[in-house]
């Protein structure tokens, strides 16, 4: 394939559904290549429709943010790849970089990032991305000023097995987790999150305050949250943040319990970073394993990823 056959243009609202479908197909193809999923063409479109129903609100919110850079690549009339970068305060976050399986290794990803991330990151405007843990991804992203900060682990466990293991924890203390209303939850997120990831995402948490439930543990003396976790209506868990690493554990396990009992999925899934030792110890003790490893890559230090859980679905840190 020659570069003359490809065209690049800015994406818009009319492209959102098509690029979402491309991302789902590309991710599934990557999972099949890595041996962590099976090819099932008959079920693929239904899986995509279900994912779109669950994620549409978040995707459309991200596309609409001021300063978003959204580029698509086409070969003739065929969509073959796209990239989307969303700015939150002093950080640009690579929200999506997807190339169709038949068009990998043709330099499309590099060409898209050149258009979305021209020049180098600066102290005033950093860059962050969540990358699959492959040499190709690490090599590509590192050319645009981001380096691995920590691992990004997709953890999973069959729901039935999880509930069995949880029922055996007879001495587990009551975590004292409650729900916060949307505006209160968003306010607490705006206080805690910048301390963990080094930048603010106020608009994102205003959106989650309308779209998700917030579980929290509170300091009764101070009247402030010590840990927070968003839970979506389709069973999405995260992001989550806490004042200390150990404070993450109660809200995450309350979220897992809630999803297991209300939504009854076949498999429970949650993300964490490799330095979240308190959380990883509990997850591993209950039989969770690493389903899909990746990396958080950034141009600046991220100060508190040991007390932070990335978002699910994995569209944002």
C-alpha positions as CSV (number, residue, x, y, z in Angstrom):
1,X,0.0,0.0,0.0
2,X,1.4,3.4,-0.9
3,X,0.8,6.5,1.1
4,X,-0.8,8.1,-2.0
5,X,-3.8,5.8,-1.6
6,X,-4.5,7.2,1.9
7,X,-6.3,10.4,2.8
8,X,-6.6,12.1,6.2
9,X,-9.2,14.5,7.4
10,X,-10.7,15.9,10.6
11,X,-13.4,13.7,12.2
12,X,-16.7,14.9,13.4
13,X,-20.0,13.8,15.1
14,X,-21.0,11.9,11.9
15,X,-17.9,9.7,12.2
16,X,-18.4,8.6,15.8
17,X,-20.4,5.5,15.2
18,X,-18.2,4.2,12.4
19,X,-14.9,4.8,14.3
20,X,-16.4,3.1,17.4
21,X,-17.2,0.0,15.4
22,X,-13.6,0.1,13.9
23,X,-12.2,0.3,17.5
24,X,-14.3,-2.7,18.6
25,X,-13.2,-4.8,15.7
26,X,-9.6,-3.8,16.0
27,X,-9.5,-4.5,19.8
28,X,-11.1,-7.9,19.3
29,X,-8.7,-8.8,16.5
30,X,-5.8,-7.8,18.8
31,X,-7.2,-10.0,21.6
32,X,-7.5,-12.9,19.1
33,X,-3.9,-12.5,18.0
34,X,-2.8,-12.5,21.7
35,X,-4.8,-15.7,22.4
36,X,-7.1,-14.1,25.0
37,X,-10.2,-14.2,22.9
38,X,-11.7,-16.5,20.2
39,X,-12.8,-15.4,16.7
40,X,-16.5,-15.5,16.5
41,X,-17.8,-13.5,13.4
42,X,-21.4,-14.6,14.0
43,X,-21.5,-12.9,17.4
44,X,-19.3,-9.9,16.6
45,X,-22.0,-7.4,15.5
46,X,-24.2,-8.1,18.5
47,X,-21.1,-7.6,20.8
48,X,-20.5,-4.3,19.0
49,X,-24.1,-3.1,19.4
50,X,-24.1,-4.0,23.1
51,X,-20.8,-2.1,23.6
52,X,-22.2,1.0,21.7
53,X,-25.3,1.0,23.9
54,X,-23.1,1.0,27.0
55,X,-20.4,3.5,25.9
56,X,-22.1,5.9,23.5
57,X,-22.7,8.6,26.1
58,X,-19.1,8.7,27.1
59,X,-17.7,8.6,23.6
60,X,-20.0,11.4,22.4
61,X,-19.1,13.5,25.5
62,X,-15.4,13.1,24.7
63,X,-15.8,14.0,21.0
64,X,-17.6,17.2,22.0
65,X,-14.9,18.5,24.4
66,X,-13.2,21.8,23.5
67,X,-9.7,21.2,22.1
68,X,-10.4,17.6,21.0
69,X,-8.3,16.5,18.1
70,X,-10.0,13.9,16.0
71,X,-8.4,12.6,12.8
72,X,-9.6,9.8,10.5
73,X,-7.7,8.0,7.8
74,X,-9.5,6.5,4.7
75,X,-8.5,4.5,1.8
76,X,-10.9,5.5,-0.9
77,X,-14.3,5.3,0.8
78,X,-13.1,2.8,3.5
79,X,-12.3,4.0,7.0
80,X,-9.0,2.3,8.0
81,X,-7.9,4.2,11.2
82,X,-8.5,7.1,13.5
83,X,-7.0,8.9,16.5
84,X,-8.7,11.1,19.1
85,X,-7.0,13.3,21.7
86,X,-8.9,15.0,24.5
87,X,-7.6,17.9,26.5
88,X,-8.2,18.1,30.2
89,X,-6.6,21.2,31.8
90,X,-2.8,20.9,31.4
91,X,-2.9,17.4,29.9
92,X,-3.7,16.0,26.5
93,X,-4.9,12.4,26.8
94,X,-4.8,10.0,23.8
95,X,-8.3,8.7,24.0
96,X,-8.2,6.4,21.0
97,X,-5.7,5.3,18.3
98,X,-7.2,2.4,16.3
99,X,-6.1,0.9,13.0
100,X,-8.1,-1.8,11.1
101,X,-6.5,-5.2,11.3
102,X,-5.9,-5.4,7.5
103,X,-4.1,-2.0,7.5
104,X,-1.6,-2.5,10.4
105,X,2.1,-1.9,9.9
106,X,1.6,0.6,7.1
107,X,2.6,3.7,9.1
108,X,-1.0,4.9,9.6
109,X,-0.8,5.1,13.4
110,X,2.3,7.3,13.1
111,X,0.8,9.5,10.5
112,X,-2.3,10.0,12.6
113,X,-0.3,10.9,15.7
114,X,1.8,13.3,13.7
115,X,-1.4,15.2,12.9
116,X,-2.9,15.0,16.4
117,X,0.3,15.5,18.4
118,X,2.6,17.8,16.3
119,X,5.8,18.9,18.0
120,X,6.9,17.8,21.5
121,X,5.0,17.9,24.9
122,X,5.9,20.9,27.1
123,X,5.9,21.5,30.9
124,X,2.7,23.5,30.4
125,X,0.9,20.9,28.3
126,X,1.7,17.2,29.0
127,X,0.7,14.0,27.2
128,X,-0.7,10.7,28.5
129,X,-1.8,7.5,26.8
130,X,-2.8,4.0,27.8
131,X,-1.1,1.6,25.5
132,X,-1.4,-2.2,24.9
133,X,1.7,-3.9,26.3
134,X,3.2,-4.7,22.9
135,X,6.6,-3.6,21.6
136,X,4.9,-2.0,18.6
137,X,2.8,0.2,20.8
138,X,5.6,1.2,23.2
139,X,7.9,2.1,20.3
140,X,5.2,4.2,18.5
141,X,4.0,6.2,21.5
142,X,7.5,6.9,22.8
143,X,8.3,8.8,19.5
144,X,5.7,11.4,20.7
145,X,7.2,12.2,24.0
146,X,5.5,9.7,26.4
147,X,7.3,7.0,28.2
148,X,6.0,4.1,30.4
149,X,5.0,5.3,33.9
150,X,3.5,2.1,35.2
151,X,1.7,-1.0,34.1
152,X,-2.0,-0.9,33.3
153,X,-3.6,-4.3,34.1
154,X,-7.0,-5.5,33.0
155,X,-8.0,-8.0,35.8
156,X,-10.8,-10.5,35.5
157,X,-12.5,-13.3,37.4
158,X,-15.6,-15.4,36.7
159,X,-18.5,-13.8,38.7
160,X,-19.6,-17.1,40.2
161,X,-16.1,-17.8,41.5
162,X,-15.8,-14.3,42.9
163,X,-19.1,-14.6,44.9
164,X,-17.9,-18.0,46.3
165,X,-14.6,-16.5,47.4
166,X,-16.3,-13.4,48.9
167,X,-18.7,-15.5,50.9
168,X,-15.8,-17.1,52.7
169,X,-14.5,-13.8,53.9
170,X,-16.5,-14.1,57.2
171,X,-14.1,-11.8,59.1
172,X,-14.1,-9.0,56.5
173,X,-15.0,-5.7,58.2
174,X,-17.9,-3.5,57.1
175,X,-16.2,-1.0,54.8
176,X,-18.8,1.8,55.5
177,X,-19.3,2.6,51.8
178,X,-22.2,4.9,50.9
179,X,-23.4,6.6,47.8
180,X,-22.8,10.3,47.0
181,X,-25.2,12.4,45.0
182,X,-23.9,13.6,41.6
183,X,-22.9,17.2,42.5
184,X,-21.3,16.2,45.8
185,X,-19.5,13.3,44.2
186,X,-18.1,15.5,41.4
187,X,-16.9,18.1,43.9
188,X,-15.0,15.5,45.9
189,X,-13.6,14.1,42.7
190,X,-12.3,17.5,41.7
191,X,-10.5,17.7,45.1
192,X,-9.0,14.2,45.1
193,X,-8.1,13.3,41.5
194,X,-5.5,16.1,40.7
195,X,-3.5,14.9,43.8
196,X,-3.3,11.4,42.2
197,X,-2.8,12.1,38.5
198,X,-1.4,15.6,38.4
199,X,-4.1,17.3,36.4
200,X,-7.8,18.1,36.7
201,X,-10.7,16.7,34.7
202,X,-13.6,18.7,36.0
203,X,-15.9,18.3,33.0
204,X,-15.4,14.5,33.0
205,X,-16.6,14.2,36.5
206,X,-19.6,16.5,35.9
207,X,-20.5,14.1,33.2
208,X,-20.0,11.0,35.4
209,X,-22.1,12.7,38.1
210,X,-25.0,12.6,35.6
211,X,-24.2,9.2,34.1
212,X,-22.8,7.0,36.9
213,X,-23.3,6.2,40.6
214,X,-20.5,7.2,43.0
215,X,-19.5,4.9,45.9
216,X,-17.6,6.6,48.6
217,X,-16.0,6.2,52.1
218,X,-16.2,9.3,54.3
219,X,-14.3,10.9,57.1
220,X,-17.1,11.7,59.5
221,X,-15.1,14.2,61.5
222,X,-14.0,16.2,58.4
223,X,-17.0,15.5,56.2
224,X,-14.9,14.7,53.2
225,X,-14.5,11.6,51.1
226,X,-11.5,9.4,51.6
227,X,-12.2,7.2,48.6
228,X,-14.4,7.4,45.5
229,X,-15.4,5.0,42.7
230,X,-17.7,5.6,39.7
231,X,-20.0,2.7,38.7
232,X,-21.9,2.7,35.4
233,X,-25.4,1.5,34.7
234,X,-24.0,-1.4,32.6
235,X,-21.6,-2.5,35.3
236,X,-18.5,-0.4,34.4
237,X,-16.2,0.0,37.4
238,X,-14.0,3.1,37.6
239,X,-12.3,5.4,37.7
240,X,-11.6,5.3,41.4
241,X,-9.4,7.4,43.6
242,X,-8.5,7.5,47.3
243,X,-6.4,9.5,49.8
244,X,-4.2,6.5,50.5
245,X,-3.6,3.2,48.6
246,X,-5.3,1.1,51.2
247,X,-8.4,3.3,51.1
248,X,-9.1,2.2,47.5
249,X,-9.9,-1.4,48.5
250,X,-13.3,-0.9,50.2
251,X,-14.9,1.1,47.4
252,X,-13.5,-1.2,44.6
253,X,-14.9,-4.3,46.4
254,X,-18.2,-2.7,47.1
255,X,-18.4,-1.8,43.4
256,X,-17.5,-5.4,42.4
257,X,-20.2,-6.8,44.8
258,X,-22.7,-4.4,43.4
259,X,-22.0,-5.3,39.8
260,X,-21.9,-9.1,40.6
261,X,-25.3,-9.1,42.3
262,X,-27.2,-6.5,40.3
263,X,-25.9,-7.1,36.7
264,X,-24.8,-10.7,37.1
265,X,-22.2,-10.7,34.3
266,X,-20.4,-13.9,33.4
267,X,-17.1,-12.3,34.2
268,X,-16.1,-9.4,36.5
269,X,-13.5,-7.0,35.1
270,X,-11.6,-4.1,36.7
271,X,-8.4,-2.1,35.9
272,X,-5.6,-1.3,38.1
273,X,-1.9,-0.2,37.9
274,X,1.0,-2.4,38.8
275,X,1.9,-0.2,41.8
276,X,-1.6,-0.6,43.4
277,X,-0.2,-3.1,45.8
278,X,-3.0,-3.0,48.4
279,X,-5.6,-3.5,45.7
280,X,-3.6,-6.1,43.7
281,X,-3.1,-8.2,46.9
282,X,-6.8,-8.4,47.5
283,X,-7.7,-9.1,43.9
284,X,-5.1,-11.9,43.6
285,X,-6.3,-13.4,46.9
286,X,-9.8,-13.7,45.4
287,X,-8.5,-15.3,42.2
288,X,-8.4,-12.4,39.8
289,X,-5.8,-12.7,37.1
290,X,-4.2,-10.4,34.5
291,X,-6.5,-10.6,31.4
292,X,-4.7,-8.0,29.3
293,X,-1.6,-6.1,30.3
294,X,-0.7,-2.6,29.1
295,X,1.1,0.5,30.0
296,X,0.3,4.0,31.3
297,X,2.6,6.3,29.3
298,X,3.1,9.9,30.1
299,X,5.4,12.9,29.4
300,X,5.4,14.0,33.0
301,X,5.4,12.1,36.4
302,X,2.0,11.0,37.7
303,X,2.2,11.3,41.4
304,X,-0.4,8.9,42.9
305,X,-1.2,6.0,40.6
306,X,-0.9,3.6,43.6
307,X,-4.2,5.1,44.9
308,X,-5.9,5.4,41.5
309,X,-7.9,2.9,39.4
310,X,-8.3,3.7,35.6
311,X,-11.6,4.0,33.9
312,X,-13.7,1.1,32.5
313,X,-14.2,0.9,29.6
314,X,-10.5,1.7,29.0
315,X,-11.0,5.0,27.1
316,X,-9.3,7.2,29.6
317,X,-6.7,6.9,32.4
